[in-house]
Structures are given as C-alpha cells and as structure tokens.
C-alpha cells in the first residue's frame, strides 16, 4: 500500500469515527444518523472493532451489521457477521447473538469459522444457565447445541471446551432433580422424592449427584418400610462410592436398624446392582 492510500484510509477511519461519535446518545447510534454508504466495508468494519475494543459491544454489533447490509457478498460481510455474533454475546444479547451465529452457519457451513459460530450459538444458551431454580429448557437447548459442536467439529479447538460445558450442564440438570427430590423428602412425600432420585440414578448416573441420590433413596425407602430397596441402594453405594460421606450415612442408618447393605428382592435397584457389578452402569 502506498503512503497516499495509507493516509486516505486513516482519514476515512477518522471521519467515520467522528461521525459516529458526534451522533451517539449514550453509546447508541441510529442507522439513519450516519451515511454508512459513504464508507468502505473495511472502514466500517474497523470502526466496529474500535467500538468493541472500547467496551461498547452493543454499538459494535450494530456497526458490524452495516457491513453485511451494504456489502452482503463481500469477504468483509462474512467476517462482520461472525463478529456481530460475538459482539452481541459480549453485550449479553443472547437472542441476537444466536440469530447472527445461525445465519453464519447457514450461509457459510464449510467456512473455518463455522465451528466458532456453532460454539457461540451453544454459549448463547449455556451462559444463561446461572441458577438451579430456573426453568431447565435453556439447559436442554445448551446440551443439544454443545453436542452439535462436539459431533460436527470434533477436531476443532472448541470441542474440548464444549465437552467440559456439556458435562457441567448435564450435572446442572441432575442438580435440579436433586433439589426437587429433597423438597419432597423434607415434606414426607416419599413416593414423589423417590421418582426424582430414580431419574438421577437412571439418567444422570455419571454426575456428581449419584452418591447422594442413592443415600436419599435409602432414607425414603426406609421411611416407607421398603427395606429390600433400601438395602439394595446401600449396597450400590458400598460398591461404587464407599469412600463418600453418603455411604457412611447410609451404613449407619441401615446397620442401626439391624440391616445389612445387600442387594435383595426383585426391584429396579436390584437390576442396577447387577449391571453395576458387571461393570455396565445404566
């Protein structure tokens, strides 16, 4: 690039910057306030990067959108679209971030940035999982989107992070089941609590909540007088989680009533025990 072209590029960026700064209100710019048509795709893109670096992600997302609007078939438009998804995410505007990321995947499915777009889409769900008490629909959507990253882009740099987040989201769902199960148990609604703890044992057995779920089953079944089920739950605890506090508590609870921790009877926990002993957890 010649010195003249470099100066022209610099002047253009400064003019655009002044135009945007002059008509902003609390960091917001309306599309009609600036004649974006007077600037090149690169100039608009660089201005959006500048806004992003200054911490004004919402404005940056809007300006990146102008690149796509004015130069829809250019290489800059493709770059601006993924940056728009990122900017919206930084601004915690997850719905728009998800929309921009999905458009990138739809328009450029074979591009090297498609993996990142899919990852951003997953994050738009995952980063809203903040409290156990919230509706779990977002968690299910996060799991589905993270799985797509893992399956579609197993060799990408985002696969490992997606696996870790998938495990955390999975654990989050189990945590919700445990929370509800404990609620029922405290109110002596033993049948309802057993149903919740059973879900953890059968569907979320790889999570950190399995030992407690087994212990709570011992509690609930003993309260109902179903000693075979309680003993079997204790036996599974002893076989898989003997070093945990939950096993110690169940052991004291069962032996205190003269019961052994042994798989007995014909029930769903007995089937779990058989598969556990054989090394095939449900």
ABEGO torsion letter per residue (X at the ends): XBAAAAAAAAAAAAAAAAAAAAABBGGBBBAAABBAAABBAAAAAAAAAAAAAAGBAAAAAAAAAAAAAABAABAAAAAAAAAAAAAAAAAGBAAAAAAAAAAAAAABAABAAAAAAAAAAAAAAAAABABAABBAAAAAAAAAAAAAAAAABAABAAAAAAAAAAAAAAAAAAAAAAAAAAAAAAAGBAAAAAAAAAAAAAAAAABAAAAAAAAAAAAAAAAAGBAAAAAAAAAAAAAAAAABAAAAAAAAAAAAAGBBBBBBEBBAAAAAAAAAAAGBBX
